[in-house]
């Protein structure tokens, strides 16, 4: 097994399991130690999903379905799933058309739609495939609304980032 760091001075971790001699060793650079004396902890993989939000639609349930589809596709692409006991953080950048749409939409209502989408709540119907079991798993939310940047055109909905919650010192 090999492991390379991303630093300038590259170090290599090699695991030599030679069952013939009975001497299993762990080598990290010039450091060598019998494998039985080494504690190795596997790093947790990245458990974050980052994807685009679809353009807001008046049909809130359809917008929620589109959000869930985008998030599940992005999660499947990177192999991320959350367990019911995972604590989660959600960061949302919501793009709205300037003018009336930007001023009338409250971020709390749009956030409710987004969190309901992650739970697959589409009105009285709740789909079986969902990202999170319950929004009580969400410990931190950051949301901001902006007018759509010119470079994206009129159909940009925004961005969403979902990751494991890490406790931070206040203020952020």
C-alpha positions in Angstrom: 0.0 0.0 0.0 1.3 3.5 -0.8 0.4 6.9 0.5 1.8 10.2 -0.7 1.4 13.5 1.0 0.7 16.7 -1.0 3.6 18.6 0.7 6.8 19.7 -1.1 9.0 17.3 0.7 7.3 14.1 -0.4 7.1 11.2 2.1 5.9 7.8 1.2 4.2 5.3 3.5 4.6 1.7 2.5 3.1 -1.3 4.1 5.1 -4.5 3.6 3.1 -7.6 4.6 5.5 -10.4 3.8 3.8 -13.4 5.3 6.7 -15.8 4.4 9.2 -14.3 6.8 6.7 -13.4 9.5 8.2 -9.9 9.6 5.6 -7.4 8.7 6.9 -3.8 8.7 5.5 -0.3 8.2 7.8 2.1 6.5 7.3 5.9 6.4 10.3 7.6 4.8 13.3 6.3 6.7 11.3 5.3 9.7 10.7 1.5 10.0 8.8 -0.3 12.6 7.2 -3.8 13.0 3.6 -3.6 11.9 2.4 -5.0 15.3 3.8 -1.9 17.0 2.0 0.6 14.8 -1.5 2.0 15.3 -3.0 3.1 12.0 -6.2 5.2 11.8 -8.0 5.4 8.5 -8.9 8.9 7.5 -12.5 9.6 7.0 -13.3 10.3 3.4 -14.7 13.6 2.2 -18.3 13.6 3.0 -19.4 16.8 1.2 -21.8 17.4 -1.6 -21.5 20.6 -3.7 -23.9 21.2 -6.6 -26.0 23.8 -8.4 -29.5 24.7 -7.3 -32.2 24.7 -10.0 -33.9 28.0 -10.8 -36.7 28.7 -8.4 -40.1 27.7 -9.6 -43.5 28.8 -8.4 -44.5 25.1 -8.1 -42.6 24.6 -4.8 -43.0 20.8 -4.9 -41.5 20.6 -8.3 -38.6 22.9 -7.2 -38.0 20.6 -4.2 -37.9 17.5 -6.5 -35.4 19.2 -8.8 -33.2 20.2 -5.8 -33.3 16.6 -4.5 -32.4 15.2 -7.9 -29.4 17.5 -8.2 -28.2 16.8 -4.7 -28.6 13.0 -5.0 -26.8 12.9 -8.3 -23.9 14.9 -6.9 -23.8 12.7 -3.8 -23.8 9.5 -5.9 -21.0 10.9 -8.0 -18.7 11.4 -5.0 -20.1 8.4 -3.0 -21.6 10.4 -0.2 -24.4 9.2 2.0 -25.4 10.4 5.4 -26.6 8.3 8.3 -29.5 9.3 10.5 -27.2 10.2 13.4 -24.8 12.3 11.3 -24.8 16.0 12.1 -24.9 18.2 9.0 -24.1 21.7 7.9 -25.8 23.3 4.8 -24.5 26.4 3.0 -26.7 27.9 0.3 -26.1 30.7 -2.2 -29.5 31.5 -3.7 -29.6 33.4 -7.0 -32.8 35.3 -7.8 -33.8 37.7 -10.6 -33.3 41.3 -9.6 -36.3 43.3 -9.0 -39.5 41.9 -7.6 -38.4 38.3 -7.3 -35.3 39.3 -5.3 -37.2 41.5 -2.9 -40.3 39.4 -2.2 -38.6 36.1 -1.5 -37.7 35.6 2.1 -34.6 33.5 2.8 -36.4 31.6 5.6 -39.1 30.3 3.2 -36.6 29.3 0.5 -34.5 27.6 3.2 -37.5 25.6 4.3 -38.1 24.4 0.8 -34.4 23.4 0.5 -34.4 21.5 3.8 -37.7 19.8 2.9 -36.2 18.8 -0.4 -33.2 17.1 1.3 -35.8 15.1 3.3 -37.8 14.4 0.1 -40.9 16.1 1.5 -43.1 17.1 -1.5 -46.3 18.2 0.2 -48.3 15.3 1.5 -46.1 12.9 -0.3 -42.7 11.8 1.0 -40.4 10.0 -1.4 -38.4 7.0 -0.1 -35.1 8.2 -1.6 -33.8 11.1 0.5 -30.5 12.6 1.5 -31.3 13.0 5.2 -33.8 11.3 7.4 -34.9 14.4 9.4 -33.8 18.1 9.4 -33.0 17.8 13.1 -29.7 16.5 11.8 -28.8 19.9 10.6 -26.8 21.8 13.1 -25.7 24.8 11.1 -27.1 26.7 8.1 -25.8 29.6 6.2 -27.9 31.1 3.4 -27.5 34.2 1.3 -29.6 35.5 -1.6 -28.1 37.6 -4.4 -29.1 38.8 -7.8 -28.0 36.5 -10.6 -24.5 37.4 -11.8 -24.5 38.4 -15.5 -22.1 35.6 -16.4 -24.7 33.0 -15.5 -27.8 34.2 -17.4 -31.3 34.1 -16.2 -31.6 30.4 -15.4 -29.0 30.2 -12.6 -30.6 29.0 -9.3 -27.5 29.1 -7.0 -25.2 26.7 -5.2 -25.6 24.3 -2.3 -22.9 22.8 -0.1 -23.7 20.0 2.3 -21.1 18.6 4.7 -20.5 17.1 8.1 -20.9 19.6 10.9 -17.8 20.7 12.7 -18.2 22.8 15.8 -16.6 26.3 15.4 -15.8 29.1 17.7 -18.2 32.1 17.5 -18.0 34.4 15.7 -17.6 32.5 12.4 
